[in-house]
Amino acid sequence: MTAPNPTPTPAGPTPAKPRFRIPDFDSRQITVGVLAGLSYLLFVAIPTALIPNPVFGREIPPTWWSWPSLIVTTVLVAALTPGDAAVFEPRPAAIPRGTAAKSAAVGASLSGIV
């Protein structure tokens, strides 16, 4: 005797649902993304003298691909940062109170900058 034929299953795993989409972001996350992108642009463009300034200078002109590559990476930073802000959003019940909590928050912010 043979066992009954089981119901066929689809080949491969079920495709995962996208984790983040732009419409899912609230105004705070969009603001974080835009500010992160602008900060990155200034953080890179000023020392490399793509934005002329009195502190940093160039002896040779920038290459033709300097601005396009800077804009692409700026857009990527601006697009990826709100997702990080969504993942690390604190829960109201999990926020500790007191001096230790403030020190931890300052340390976490500084480590994120560095």
C-alpha positions in Angstrom: 0.0 0.0 0.0 1.2 3.5 -0.7 0.5 6.6 1.4 -1.8 9.2 0.0 -0.1 12.0 -2.0 0.4 15.0 0.3 -0.7 18.4 -0.9 2.1 20.0 -2.9 3.9 23.0 -1.3 5.3 25.9 -3.3 8.9 25.7 -4.1 11.2 27.8 -2.0 10.5 30.0 1.0 7.8 32.6 1.1 9.1 36.0 0.1 9.7 38.3 3.0 7.6 41.5 3.4 9.7 44.7 3.0 10.7 45.9 6.4 10.4 49.7 5.7 8.7 51.8 3.1 8.8 55.5 2.7 5.0 55.9 3.3 5.5 54.2 6.7 7.8 56.9 7.9 6.4 59.6 10.1 7.5 63.3 9.9 10.1 62.8 12.7 11.8 60.0 10.8 11.8 62.0 7.5 13.3 65.0 9.3 16.0 62.7 10.8 16.8 61.4 7.3 17.0 64.8 5.7 19.2 66.2 8.5 21.4 63.2 8.4 21.9 63.6 4.7 22.7 67.3 4.9 25.1 66.7 7.8 26.9 64.0 5.8 27.1 66.3 2.7 28.7 69.1 4.8 30.8 66.7 6.8 32.4 65.3 3.6 32.2 68.3 1.2 33.8 70.9 3.4 37.1 69.1 4.3 37.5 67.9 0.7 37.0 71.5 -0.5 34.1 70.6 -2.8 32.4 73.5 -1.1 34.9 76.3 -1.2 35.8 77.6 2.3 38.7 79.5 3.9 39.9 76.6 6.1 40.4 73.9 3.5 41.8 74.3 0.0 42.7 72.3 -3.0 45.8 72.6 -5.2 44.2 70.5 -8.0 40.6 70.7 -9.1 38.1 68.0 -8.0 37.5 65.1 -10.4 34.4 65.0 -12.5 32.9 62.2 -10.4 33.4 63.9 -7.0 29.9 65.5 -6.9 27.9 62.6 -8.3 29.5 60.1 -5.9 28.9 62.5 -3.0 25.3 63.0 -4.0 24.7 59.3 -4.3 26.1 58.5 -0.9 24.2 61.5 0.6 20.9 60.1 -0.7 21.8 56.7 0.6 22.6 58.1 4.1 19.3 60.1 4.0 17.3 57.0 2.9 18.8 54.6 5.4 18.9 56.7 8.6 15.1 56.9 9.2 15.0 53.1 9.2 17.5 53.1 12.0 15.5 55.7 13.8 12.4 53.4 13.5 14.2 50.4 14.8 15.8 52.1 17.8 12.7 54.0 18.9 12.5 53.8 22.7 9.4 52.4 24.4 7.9 54.7 27.0 7.9 52.0 29.7 11.6 51.2 29.0 12.9 54.7 29.5 14.9 54.8 32.8 14.8 57.9 34.9 17.7 59.6 36.7 21.3 60.6 36.3 22.5 57.2 35.1 19.9 57.3 32.3 21.0 60.8 31.2 24.7 59.6 31.1 23.7 56.5 29.1 21.8 58.7 26.6 24.7 61.1 26.2 27.2 58.2 25.8 24.9 56.5 23.2 24.6 59.7 21.2 28.3 60.3 21.2 29.1 56.8 20.2 26.7 57.1 17.3 28.4 60.3 16.1 31.9 58.8 16.3 
